[in-house]
Amino acid sequence: MAQLKIKLVKSLVGRKDNQIATAYSLGLRKIGSETIQPDNVATKGKIATISHLVEVTEV
């Protein structure tokens, strides 16, 4: 199964609570933090919620 590398490139300060919670559920805490997640529907939905804050590449 394909994997996605997700990197937080913008701050979570001042964002809506659901966007902060989504970033935390992906394992993103600070700017520059990266995580590798499976490429599935649930992950894509989370990415869509915070697409303006993250950078996504396929591994």
PyRosetta script that sets phi, psi and omega in degrees:
from pyrosetta import init, pose_from_sequence

init()
pose = pose_from_sequence("MAQLKIKLVKSLVGRKDNQIATAYSLGLRKIGSETIQPDNVATKGKIATISHLVEVTEV")
pose.set_psi(1, 144.4)
pose.set_omega(1, -178.6)
pose.set_phi(2, -70.7)
pose.set_psi(2, 154.7)
pose.set_omega(2, 179.3)
pose.set_phi(3, -121.4)
pose.set_psi(3, 151.1)
pose.set_omega(3, 176.8)
pose.set_phi(4, -119.0)
pose.set_psi(4, 133.2)
pose.set_omega(4, 173.6)
pose.set_phi(5, -98.1)
pose.set_psi(5, 122.6)
pose.set_omega(5, -176.4)
pose.set_phi(6, -116.1)
pose.set_psi(6, 128.3)
pose.set_omega(6, -178.7)
pose.set_phi(7, -124.2)
pose.set_psi(7, 130.5)
pose.set_omega(7, 177.4)
pose.set_phi(8, -80.3)
pose.set_psi(8, 118.4)
pose.set_omega(8, -176.3)
pose.set_phi(9, -111.9)
pose.set_psi(9, -11.6)
pose.set_omega(9, 177.0)
pose.set_phi(10, -127.5)
pose.set_psi(10, 155.0)
pose.set_omega(10, -175.2)
pose.set_phi(11, -69.1)
pose.set_psi(11, 152.6)
pose.set_omega(11, 175.5)
pose.set_phi(12, -91.6)
pose.set_psi(12, -5.6)
pose.set_omega(12, -178.4)
pose.set_phi(13, -64.6)
pose.set_psi(13, 127.8)
pose.set_omega(13, 177.2)
pose.set_phi(14, 82.3)
pose.set_psi(14, 5.0)
pose.set_omega(14, 179.3)
pose.set_phi(15, -85.0)
pose.set_psi(15, 164.5)
pose.set_omega(15, 177.8)
pose.set_phi(16, -66.4)
pose.set_psi(16, 153.2)
pose.set_omega(16, -177.2)
pose.set_phi(17, -58.2)
pose.set_psi(17, -39.1)
pose.set_omega(17, -178.2)
pose.set_phi(18, -68.8)
pose.set_psi(18, -30.4)
pose.set_omega(18, 177.7)
pose.set_phi(19, -71.4)
pose.set_psi(19, -39.9)
pose.set_omega(19, 177.4)
pose.set_phi(20, -64.5)
pose.set_psi(20, -44.0)
pose.set_omega(20, -179.8)
pose.set_phi(21, -63.6)
pose.set_psi(21, -38.1)
pose.set_omega(21, 178.5)
pose.set_phi(22, -65.6)
pose.set_psi(22, -43.5)
pose.set_omega(22, 177.9)
pose.set_phi(23, -61.7)
pose.set_psi(23, -43.5)
pose.set_omega(23, 179.4)
pose.set_phi(24, -64.2)
pose.set_psi(24, -37.9)
pose.set_omega(24, -179.9)
pose.set_phi(25, -67.0)
pose.set_psi(25, -24.5)
pose.set_omega(25, 175.4)
pose.set_phi(26, -86.0)
pose.set_psi(26, -6.6)
pose.set_omega(26, 179.5)
pose.set_phi(27, 90.2)
pose.set_psi(27, 18.8)
pose.set_omega(27, -178.8)
pose.set_phi(28, -101.9)
pose.set_psi(28, 119.1)
pose.set_omega(28, -176.9)
pose.set_phi(29, -114.5)
pose.set_psi(29, -46.7)
pose.set_omega(29, -176.5)
pose.set_phi(30, -122.2)
pose.set_psi(30, 162.1)
pose.set_omega(30, 175.2)
pose.set_phi(31, -59.0)
pose.set_psi(31, 133.9)
pose.set_omega(31, 179.6)
pose.set_phi(32, 93.4)
pose.set_psi(32, -11.1)
pose.set_omega(32, 179.0)
pose.set_phi(33, -72.6)
pose.set_psi(33, 143.9)
pose.set_omega(33, -177.8)
pose.set_phi(34, -126.1)
pose.set_psi(34, 153.5)
pose.set_omega(34, 175.9)
pose.set_phi(35, -147.3)
pose.set_psi(35, 153.7)
pose.set_omega(35, 175.8)
pose.set_phi(36, -113.6)
pose.set_psi(36, 125.0)
pose.set_omega(36, -176.8)
pose.set_phi(37, -126.4)
pose.set_psi(37, 156.0)
pose.set_omega(37, 176.4)
pose.set_phi(38, -69.2)
pose.set_psi(38, 147.9)
pose.set_omega(38, 179.5)
pose.set_phi(39, -85.8)
pose.set_psi(39, 88.5)
pose.set_omega(39, 178.3)
pose.set_phi(40, -136.2)
pose.set_psi(40, 178.4)
pose.set_omega(40, -175.3)
pose.set_phi(41, -63.1)
pose.set_psi(41, -40.4)
pose.set_omega(41, -178.7)
pose.set_phi(42, -63.4)
pose.set_psi(42, -44.7)
pose.set_omega(42, -179.7)
pose.set_phi(43, -66.0)
pose.set_psi(43, -41.1)
pose.set_omega(43, 179.5)
pose.set_phi(44, -64.3)
pose.set_psi(44, -34.4)
pose.set_omega(44, 176.6)
pose.set_phi(45, -66.3)
pose.set_psi(45, -39.9)
pose.set_omega(45, 177.2)
pose.set_phi(46, -65.3)
pose.set_psi(46, -41.6)
pose.set_omega(46, 179.3)
pose.set_phi(47, -63.6)
pose.set_psi(47, -38.9)
pose.set_omega(47, 179.6)
pose.set_phi(48, -62.3)
pose.set_psi(48, -35.1)
pose.set_omega(48, 179.8)
pose.set_phi(49, -65.3)
pose.set_psi(49, -36.5)
pose.set_omega(49, -176.7)
pose.set_phi(50, -121.6)
pose.set_psi(50, 32.2)
pose.set_omega(50, -176.0)
pose.set_phi(51, -59.8)
pose.set_psi(51, -29.1)
pose.set_omega(51, -179.4)
pose.set_phi(52, -78.3)
pose.set_psi(52, -6.3)
pose.set_omega(52, -178.1)
pose.set_phi(53, -110.2)
pose.set_psi(53, -12.8)
pose.set_omega(53, -172.0)
pose.set_phi(54, -123.8)
pose.set_psi(54, 164.1)
pose.set_omega(54, 174.0)
pose.set_phi(55, -123.3)
pose.set_psi(55, 128.3)
pose.set_omega(55, -174.4)
pose.set_phi(56, -119.0)
pose.set_psi(56, 132.6)
pose.set_omega(56, 173.5)
pose.set_phi(57, -131.6)
pose.set_psi(57, 150.7)
pose.set_omega(57, 178.3)
pose.set_phi(58, -89.1)
pose.set_psi(58, 135.7)
pose.set_omega(58, -178.5)
pose.set_phi(59, -98.4)
pose.dump_pdb("model.pdb")
